[in-house]
Amino acid sequence: MTRIRPAERATDRTAALCATTVRLGIDERPYVRIGEAQGQTLAECIDRILRRLDIRDDPRVPVVVPEEMRRMVAEARMLKWWPPWA
């Protein structure tokens, strides 16, 4: 759990910022781009980790990584720091 805390905090801040922009009626598209960029960065990071560990082509990767990402989102929703629309 401690390994994903920085990502949790970044996602938490992004969710709060998105909620604030909606509440204030500010154009949300730039903030959506920020969230998309964060998602892309996370995907690239996971890919680099798998390559360095030389397991990128392991047949378990396409099963395990999405399962763990879905688990992270589910846990985040239970803790109320993940935006409900994501």
Backbone as JSON Lines, residues from 0, in Angstrom:
{"i":0,"aa":"M","n":[0.82,-1.2,0.0],"ca":[0.0,0.0,0.0],"c":[0.86,1.26,0.0]}
{"i":1,"aa":"T","n":[1.99,1.25,0.69],"ca":[2.83,2.45,0.76],"c":[3.41,2.8,-0.59]}
{"i":2,"aa":"R","n":[3.55,1.81,-1.49],"ca":[4.12,2.09,-2.8],"c":[3.2,2.95,-3.66]}
{"i":3,"aa":"I","n":[1.91,2.91,-3.42],"ca":[0.99,3.68,-4.27],"c":[0.52,4.97,-3.61]}
{"i":4,"aa":"R","n":[1.0,5.27,-2.43],"ca":[0.55,6.49,-1.75],"c":[0.78,7.76,-2.56]}
{"i":5,"aa":"P","n":[1.95,7.96,-3.2],"ca":[2.1,9.18,-4.01],"c":[1.06,9.26,-5.12]}
{"i":6,"aa":"A","n":[0.77,8.15,-5.77],"ca":[-0.25,8.14,-6.82],"c":[-1.63,8.43,-6.23]}
{"i":7,"aa":"E","n":[-1.89,7.88,-5.04],"ca":[-3.16,8.14,-4.38],"c":[-3.32,9.63,-4.09]}
{"i":8,"aa":"R","n":[-2.27,10.23,-3.56],"ca":[-2.35,11.66,-3.24],"c":[-2.54,12.5,-4.49]}
{"i":9,"aa":"A","n":[-1.84,12.16,-5.56],"ca":[-1.98,12.91,-6.81],"c":[-3.39,12.77,-7.37]}
{"i":10,"aa":"T","n":[-3.92,11.56,-7.32],"ca":[-5.27,11.33,-7.82],"c":[-6.28,12.03,-6.93]}
{"i":11,"aa":"D","n":[-6.05,12.03,-5.65],"ca":[-6.94,12.71,-4.71],"c":[-6.99,14.21,-5.01]}
{"i":12,"aa":"R","n":[-5.83,14.8,-5.22],"ca":[-5.78,16.23,-5.54],"c":[-6.47,16.52,-6.86]}
{"i":13,"aa":"T","n":[-6.28,15.65,-7.85],"ca":[-6.94,15.84,-9.15],"c":[-8.45,15.76,-9.0]}
{"i":14,"aa":"A","n":[-8.92,14.78,-8.24],"ca":[-10.37,14.63,-8.03],"c":[-10.95,15.86,-7.34]}
{"i":15,"aa":"A","n":[-10.25,16.36,-6.34],"ca":[-10.72,17.55,-5.62],"c":[-10.75,18.76,-6.54]}
{"i":16,"aa":"L","n":[-9.73,18.88,-7.36],"ca":[-9.67,20.0,-8.3],"c":[-10.81,19.92,-9.31]}
{"i":17,"aa":"C","n":[-11.08,18.72,-9.82],"ca":[-12.18,18.55,-10.76],"c":[-13.52,18.89,-10.11]}
{"i":18,"aa":"A","n":[-13.72,18.44,-8.9],"ca":[-14.97,18.74,-8.2],"c":[-15.13,20.24,-7.99]}
{"i":19,"aa":"T","n":[-14.06,20.9,-7.64],"ca":[-14.1,22.35,-7.43],"c":[-14.43,23.08,-8.73]}
{"i":20,"aa":"T","n":[-13.82,22.66,-9.84],"ca":[-14.08,23.33,-11.12],"c":[-15.54,23.16,-11.54]}
{"i":21,"aa":"V","n":[-16.09,21.98,-11.3],"ca":[-17.5,21.76,-11.64],"c":[-18.38,22.65,-10.77]}
{"i":22,"aa":"R","n":[-18.08,22.69,-9.49],"ca":[-18.86,23.49,-8.55],"c":[-18.8,24.98,-8.92]}
{"i":23,"aa":"L","n":[-17.65,25.45,-9.39],"ca":[-17.49,26.86,-9.74],"c":[-17.87,27.17,-11.18]}
{"i":24,"aa":"G","n":[-18.17,26.14,-11.95],"ca":[-18.56,26.35,-13.35],"c":[-17.39,26.7,-14.25]}
{"i":25,"aa":"I","n":[-16.2,26.33,-13.87],"ca":[-15.0,26.61,-14.67],"c":[-14.89,25.55,-15.75]}
{"i":26,"aa":"D","n":[-14.39,25.94,-16.92],"ca":[-14.19,24.99,-18.01],"c":[-13.3,23.86,-17.53]}
{"i":27,"aa":"E","n":[-13.82,22.65,-17.61],"ca":[-13.11,21.52,-17.03],"c":[-12.13,20.85,-17.99]}
{"i":28,"aa":"R","n":[-12.19,21.15,-19.27],"ca":[-11.36,20.43,-20.24],"c":[-9.86,20.47,-19.91]}
{"i":29,"aa":"P","n":[-9.29,21.61,-19.53],"ca":[-7.86,21.58,-19.19],"c":[-7.56,20.61,-18.05]}
{"i":30,"aa":"Y","n":[-8.47,20.48,-17.1],"ca":[-8.26,19.6,-15.96],"c":[-8.44,18.14,-16.36]}
{"i":31,"aa":"V","n":[-9.33,17.91,-17.33],"ca":[-9.49,16.56,-17.86],"c":[-8.18,16.15,-18.52]}
{"i":32,"aa":"R","n":[-7.57,17.07,-19.24],"ca":[-6.27,16.78,-19.87],"c":[-5.21,16.44,-18.83]}
{"i":33,"aa":"I","n":[-5.27,17.1,-17.69],"ca":[-4.32,16.8,-16.6],"c":[-4.54,15.36,-16.13]}
{"i":34,"aa":"G","n":[-5.79,14.98,-15.91],"ca":[-6.09,13.62,-15.49],"c":[-5.67,12.6,-16.52]}
{"i":35,"aa":"E","n":[-5.9,12.92,-17.8],"ca":[-5.48,12.02,-18.87],"c":[-3.96,11.88,-18.89]}
{"i":36,"aa":"A","n":[-3.27,12.99,-18.69],"ca":[-1.8,12.95,-18.68],"c":[-1.29,12.13,-17.5]}
{"i":37,"aa":"Q","n":[-1.95,12.26,-16.35],"ca":[-1.55,11.46,-15.18],"c":[-1.76,9.97,-15.46]}
{"i":38,"aa":"G","n":[-2.86,9.64,-16.1],"ca":[-3.12,8.24,-16.46],"c":[-2.08,7.71,-17.42]}
{"i":39,"aa":"Q","n":[-1.71,8.52,-18.41],"ca":[-0.69,8.12,-19.37],"c":[0.66,7.93,-18.67]}
{"i":40,"aa":"T","n":[0.98,8.84,-17.76],"ca":[2.23,8.73,-17.01],"c":[2.26,7.45,-16.18]}
{"i":41,"aa":"L","n":[1.15,7.14,-15.54],"ca":[1.08,5.91,-14.74],"c":[1.25,4.68,-15.62]}
{"i":42,"aa":"A","n":[0.6,4.67,-16.79],"ca":[0.73,3.53,-17.7],"c":[2.17,3.37,-18.17]}
{"i":43,"aa":"E","n":[2.82,4.47,-18.51],"ca":[4.21,4.41,-18.94],"c":[5.12,3.92,-17.81]}
{"i":44,"aa":"C","n":[4.84,4.34,-16.61],"ca":[5.63,3.91,-15.45],"c":[5.49,2.39,-15.25]}
{"i":45,"aa":"I","n":[4.27,1.89,-15.31],"ca":[4.05,0.46,-15.16],"c":[4.79,-0.3,-16.26]}
{"i":46,"aa":"D","n":[4.71,0.21,-17.48],"ca":[5.4,-0.44,-18.6],"c":[6.91,-0.47,-18.38]}
{"i":47,"aa":"R","n":[7.49,0.64,-17.91],"ca":[8.94,0.68,-17.65],"c":[9.32,-0.31,-16.55]}
{"i":48,"aa":"I","n":[8.49,-0.39,-15.51],"ca":[8.77,-1.34,-14.41],"c":[8.77,-2.77,-14.95]}
{"i":49,"aa":"L","n":[7.76,-3.1,-15.74],"ca":[7.66,-4.46,-16.28],"c":[8.84,-4.78,-17.19]}
{"i":50,"aa":"R","n":[9.27,-3.79,-17.98],"ca":[10.44,-4.01,-18.85],"c":[11.7,-4.23,-18.04]}
{"i":51,"aa":"R","n":[11.93,-3.39,-17.03],"ca":[13.13,-3.53,-16.21],"c":[13.17,-4.86,-15.49]}
{"i":52,"aa":"L","n":[12.02,-5.35,-15.1],"ca":[11.95,-6.65,-14.43],"c":[11.95,-7.8,-15.45]}
{"i":53,"aa":"D","n":[11.95,-7.43,-16.72],"ca":[11.96,-8.39,-17.82],"c":[10.75,-9.34,-17.74]}
{"i":54,"aa":"I","n":[9.6,-8.76,-17.41],"ca":[8.38,-9.57,-17.36],"c":[7.26,-8.96,-18.19]}
{"i":55,"aa":"R","n":[7.6,-7.97,-19.03],"ca":[6.58,-7.3,-19.82],"c":[5.8,-8.27,-20.69]}
{"i":56,"aa":"D","n":[6.45,-9.31,-21.2],"ca":[5.79,-10.27,-22.08],"c":[5.24,-11.49,-21.34]}
{"i":57,"aa":"D","n":[5.31,-11.45,-20.02],"ca":[4.77,-12.53,-19.22],"c":[3.26,-12.6,-19.47]}
{"i":58,"aa":"P","n":[2.71,-13.77,-19.76],"ca":[1.28,-13.86,-20.07],"c":[0.36,-13.47,-18.92]}
{"i":59,"aa":"R","n":[0.9,-13.38,-17.71],"ca":[0.07,-12.97,-16.57],"c":[-0.14,-11.46,-16.52]}
{"i":60,"aa":"V","n":[0.75,-10.71,-17.15],"ca":[0.71,-9.25,-17.06],"c":[-0.64,-8.67,-17.51]}
{"i":61,"aa":"P","n":[-1.18,-9.07,-18.69],"ca":[-2.45,-8.48,-19.12],"c":[-3.63,-8.83,-18.21]}
{"i":62,"aa":"V","n":[-3.44,-9.79,-17.34],"ca":[-4.5,-10.16,-16.39],"c":[-4.27,-9.45,-15.06]}
{"i":63,"aa":"V","n":[-3.05,-9.54,-14.54],"ca":[-2.75,-9.03,-13.21],"c":[-2.8,-7.5,-13.14]}
{"i":64,"aa":"V","n":[-2.18,-6.81,-14.09],"ca":[-2.13,-5.34,-14.02],"c":[-3.53,-4.74,-14.04]}
{"i":65,"aa":"P","n":[-4.4,-5.09,-14.99],"ca":[-5.75,-4.51,-14.96],"c":[-6.53,-4.87,-13.69]}
{"i":66,"aa":"E","n":[-6.35,-6.1,-13.2],"ca":[-7.04,-6.48,-11.95],"c":[-6.61,-5.59,-10.8]}
{"i":67,"aa":"E","n":[-5.31,-5.35,-10.7],"ca":[-4.8,-4.52,-9.61],"c":[-5.22,-3.06,-9.77]}
{"i":68,"aa":"M","n":[-5.28,-2.57,-11.0],"ca":[-5.74,-1.2,-11.23],"c":[-7.22,-1.07,-10.84]}
{"i":69,"aa":"R","n":[-8.03,-2.05,-11.22],"ca":[-9.45,-2.02,-10.84],"c":[-9.58,-2.1,-9.32]}
{"i":70,"aa":"R","n":[-8.75,-2.91,-8.68],"ca":[-8.79,-3.0,-7.21],"c":[-8.44,-1.66,-6.58]}
{"i":71,"aa":"M","n":[-7.43,-0.98,-7.13],"ca":[-7.04,0.32,-6.59],"c":[-8.2,1.32,-6.71]}
{"i":72,"aa":"V","n":[-8.87,1.32,-7.86],"ca":[-9.99,2.23,-8.07],"c":[-11.13,1.9,-7.11]}
{"i":73,"aa":"A","n":[-11.43,0.61,-6.94],"ca":[-12.5,0.21,-6.03],"c":[-12.2,0.64,-4.6]}
{"i":74,"aa":"E","n":[-10.96,0.44,-4.17],"ca":[-10.58,0.86,-2.82],"c":[-10.66,2.37,-2.69]}
{"i":75,"aa":"A","n":[-10.24,3.08,-3.72],"ca":[-10.3,4.54,-3.69],"c":[-11.73,5.03,-3.59]}
{"i":76,"aa":"R","n":[-12.63,4.39,-4.32],"ca":[-14.04,4.77,-4.25],"c":[-14.61,4.52,-2.87]}
{"i":77,"aa":"M","n":[-14.2,3.42,-2.24],"ca":[-14.68,3.14,-0.89],"c":[-14.18,4.2,0.09]}
{"i":78,"aa":"L","n":[-12.99,4.75,-0.17],"ca":[-12.44,5.78,0.69],"c":[-12.93,7.17,0.3]}
{"i":79,"aa":"K","n":[-13.73,7.25,-0.77],"ca":[-14.35,8.5,-1.23],"c":[-13.35,9.52,-1.77]}
{"i":80,"aa":"W","n":[-12.2,9.07,-2.29],"ca":[-11.29,10.05,-2.88],"c":[-11.15,9.87,-4.37]}
{"i":81,"aa":"W","n":[-11.93,8.98,-4.96],"ca":[-11.89,8.8,-6.42],"c":[-13.16,9.42,-6.98]}
{"i":82,"aa":"P","n":[-13.07,10.19,-8.03],"ca":[-14.29,10.83,-8.55],"c":[-15.29,9.76,-9.03]}
{"i":83,"aa":"P","n":[-16.54,9.93,-8.72],"ca":[-17.55,8.9,-9.06],"c":[-17.72,8.68,-10.54]}
{"i":84,"aa":"W","n":[-17.37,9.67,-11.39],"ca":[-17.56,9.54,-12.83],"c":[-16.41,8.79,-13.48]}
{"i":85,"aa":"A","n":[-15.32,8.53,-12.76],"ca":[-14.16,7.87,-13.37],"c":[-14.34,6.38,-13.43]}
